[in-house]
C-alpha cells in the first residue's frame, strides 16, 4: 500500500489531488489575505482569480503550493492597492472599505488576530500604511507567516521586512483604542442600540453613544450621502431618529448582522434588495462610530442592490406629507 505524502502546506501528494482542488482548498486563505490588503471584496476576488490564472499557467508545481499562491496573491494585491490609492484620492465623499458579512477563512489558532484585523476600524488604520507595510503586517501579524515567506512574497530582504513590520506595528498600535469590548458586550450593546433606533428613542440612543460618536456615510457620489461626518452623541441620535421612521414608512427593514467581525446591520427595501450596510465600532462600553456604506458599487456582493435615490425621493415625499399643507403667505 502506498501512503500519500503530506507536504509542508498540508496537502497530499500521490492521492490524485488536482491543481483545481489544491487551489480551492486555499481559496479562503487567499481571499482573506487580499481583502485585508485591499479593503475591497471585488478587488480581492479579482486578485484571487488572477492568482489562479497564474498558477494554472505555471509549467511546474511549486514545492509549497500554499507559499506560492500566498506570495502571488500578495504581489497582485500590492500592485492593485498602489493604483487604487490614486482613485481613492479622487473619491467623492468619505471612503469606507467594502463591508464583508463573513470571512471565508477560519483558523482557531489565529481567531483573535483574524477578527481584530477584519473590523472597519482596523481596515481604516491599515489605510495609513504604505502598500508594502500593509502587506507585511497582514502576512506577519494576522496570518503568522515567517519572514523568509514574507520576503519572498513582497520582494524584499528579511531584514527589510522586519523593519517594515516594526513600522507598521507602531502605526497600528498608535491608532488602536485602549479598551475594546468583548464579543458578548458588543452584541448586547448593538441589540440595545438597534432596539432604541427602531423605537425612535433619542435619549436611549444618546446614552449608548460616546460623547464624540461619529456617523460616517459612504455613497461615493452614486447614492444619497451625508454632506459631512456627523459628530457628537446628541447630533447622531437626533439624526438617526429623524430619518429612520421615514425609512420604515417606505418599507425599509433593518436586519441585524455581523459586519466585518463586528455588530452591524443590513437595510433592505420592500423587495429585499440591499439599501445600505452599517458597521458599529464599540469601545469602552459605548458606540464610538457608525459607518454606513451606501455606494451601490460596494454592495453588489451582499445581494441585489436597491435604488437608493428612489427610496430617498419616496422618504422625502413622506416627510412632506407628514408636515401637512402649509398656510398661504400673507
N, C-alpha and C positions, 0 to 999 in steps of 0.2 A: 504494500500500500504506500503510495506516495503522498506525503503530507504537504499541504500548501505552505509556502514560506511567507511569514508575515514581515513586511517591510517596515522600515522605520516610521513611515507615515500611517501605519496601522492597516493598510490594505493588503490583501493577499495576492500572491502570485501563484501561478500554477492551478488556479481554480476557475479559469475561463473568464476572468474579470476583464471587461472591455473598457476602452477609453471612456465611452459614454457613462458607464457605471461608475468608474473612478471619479469622473468629473461631477456627476450628480450627487455622489456621496459628499463631496467637498463644496458643492454649490452654496449651502447655507453659510459656511465659514467665509467664502469669497465675497458673498453679498454683504455680510456683516462688516468685513474689513472695508470694502468700497464705500458703504453707506456712511461709516464713521469718518472716513477721509473726505467725502464729498458733501454730506448733508442732504443728499438728494436720492430719492428712491429710483427715479427714472434714469439718472446718470449712473447710479450703482448697477442697475440691471443691464445697462448698455456696456459698462465696464466688464461685467461678468460674461456677457455674450462675446465680447471681443476676446476675452481670455480663452474662452472655449475655441474660438476660431483659430487662435494661435496654437493652442495645444493640439487641435485636430490636424493642423498643417505641419506640426513638428515631425521630422523624419524619424526621430528616435524617442524612446520613452525615457524620461529622466529617472535617476536613481530614487529620488523622492518626489512623487507627484505633488504632494501637499506643498513642499517647499517651492517647487517650480510654479505651481498655479498661484500661490500666495504672492510670490515675487512678481509674477506677471500682472496680476490684478492691482497690485500696489503701484507699479510703474505706470500703468494705464491711468489709474486714479489720480496720481500726481500730475500727469500731463493734462487731464481733464480739469482738475482744480485750478491749474495755472490760467487756463483760458476762461474758466468760469468766473474767476475773480474780476476779470475785466468787465464781464457782463454785470456782475453784482454791483460794481461801482456806478453803473448807469441804471440800476433797478429803480422802479418807481415806488416810493414809499419805503417802509421797513422790510428788509429781507429776513425771512424765517426759514429754517430747514423744512423740508417736506415731512409731514407727520408720518410716523411709522406705527401701525397699530400692534404689530407683533414682530419680534426678532426671530428669524428662522433658525438661528444658531443658538444652541444651548450647550453649556459646559458647567456642570455643578461645581467644579474646582475654581471657576472664574466667574461665578454668578454675580458677585458684588461688583466686580470691575465691569462686566458686561452691562449691568443695569445702570450703573452710575454714568458710564460713557455714552449712554443712549439718550439721556434726558435732553430736552431743548436747551436747558441752561448750559449743560456740558458741551453740546454741539456749537453753541454760540461762543463759548470760551475757546473752543478749538479754532474758530474763525480768526482769532488773534495770532495764531501761529503761522509760520511760513509753511508752504506745502510739504517741504522735507521734514520740518519739525513735527508737523501733524502726523505724517505717515509713520515716523519713528515712534512717536508717542503711542499711537494706536497699536502698532505691532508689539511694542515692548510692554506698555503699562496695561493694555486691555487684553491682549492675546498671549502675552508672555513668550514671544519669540526670543531666541537668543541672538546675541549681537552678530555672529557670523551670518545668520539667516537675514537679519535686518540689513547688514552691509551689502549683501548680495542683492537684496530687493531694491534698495534705493541708490545703489551705485556709488557708495561712499565707503571709506575705510571704517573699521570697527571703532577706532579712536574718535573719528569724526561723528559717528553715530552716537557714541556715548556722550559727547558734548552736546549734540542736538537733543538728546533725551534729557539731559540736565536742564538745558534752557527751557525746553517745553514743559517739563515738570514744574519748574519755578513759575512760569507764566500761569499754568493751570492752578497751582496752589494759591497764588495771589488772588485769583478771581473766585475761588470756591467759597460758598457760605460756611460759616463756622459750625452751625448746628443744623444738620439736615434731619428731618423727621424719618422715623422708620416706616416701613410699608403700611403697617396697620394704622398708625396715626395719620398717614397721608390719606388713606382710603376713607377713614372715618370723617376727617375734615372735609374731604371732597364731597362726601354724601351730604353733609350738613350744608355745604356751600350751594350745591345744586338744588337742595331742598328749599333753601331760602330764596334762591333765584326764581324757582317755579312759583313760590308763594308771593313773590313781589315784596319780600321783607327787607326793606332798606336797612333797618337797624341790625337785623340778623346778619346781613352780608357785611355791614361795616365792622362788626365785631370779629368776623373771620378774616378780614383783610388786614395786612400790615399797614402801618401808618403811611408808608411810602409805596404802597402797592401800585403796580402798573398794569394797564390793559394795552396790549400791543396787537395791532392788526396788520395782516399781510394780504393785500389784494393785488399787488403788482401792477396796478393800473388797469386790471382786467375784471374787477369786481368792486362794488361799493366798499370803501375802506375808511378808517379813521384818518382825519387830516393830520393828526399827531398822536403821540403816545399820551394816554390819559393817566395822570399820576395823582395818588392820594386816595385813601380809603373812602372818603366821602364822595369824591368825584366819580370813582369807579362804581361804587354801589348805586349811586343815583342814575348813572348812565345805563347800567345793566338793567335796573328795574324799570327804566323808562321804555327801553326798546324790546325787552323780552316778551312782555304781554302782547305787543304788536305781532311778533313772530308767531305766538300761539294762535292769535286770531286769524292768521293766514295759513294755519295748519302745519306750521313747522314744529317738529318734535325734537326732543333732546334725549339722546341715548348715551348714558354714562359708559365710558370705555377707556381702557388703559391706552395711553398715547405716549410713545417713546419711553415706556417703562414707568410712567408716572400717571396719576389720575388725570382724566380728561373727558371729553365728550365729542360725539359726532352729532351734528344737527342735520336733519333731513327734511325735505319738503313733503308735501302731501302724497307724492308719488314714490317716496322712499329714496329720492336722489340726494346726494351729499351737497349741503349748502356750505358748511364750514366745519373745521375740526379745531377743538380747543385743547390746549395742554396747560395744566396748572403747575406752578412751582410752589412747593410747600416747604418752608423752612421756619424754624423757631415757633412751630405751632400755629402758623398763620399762612394764608395765601399771599405770596410775595409778588407773583406775576400771573397774568392770564394771557396766553399767546394764542391768537385766533388766526388760523390760516384760511383765507377765503379765495385766494388765487386759484382759479379752476385748473390751471396747468399743474398745480401741486396736489390735486385731489383725485385725479383720474384713477390712481391705483387703489383708492379706497372703494370706489364704485362709480356708477353713473353720476354725473355732476349736474346739480340744479342750475337754473338760470338765476343767478344772484340779483341781476339787475331787475328782472321781472318781479321777484319777491320783494325787493326794496320798493319798487313802484307800488305794489299792492299794499305793502305795510304803510307807506305814506298816505295812500288813499284812505286806509282805515283810520289813521291818525286824524286826518281832516274831517272825516265823518263823525268821529267821536267829539270833536270840538263843536259841531253843530253849525248852523248858518250864522254868519256874522251880521250884526246890525249895520244898516246903511249909514254911511257917514253923514253928518250934519243933522 
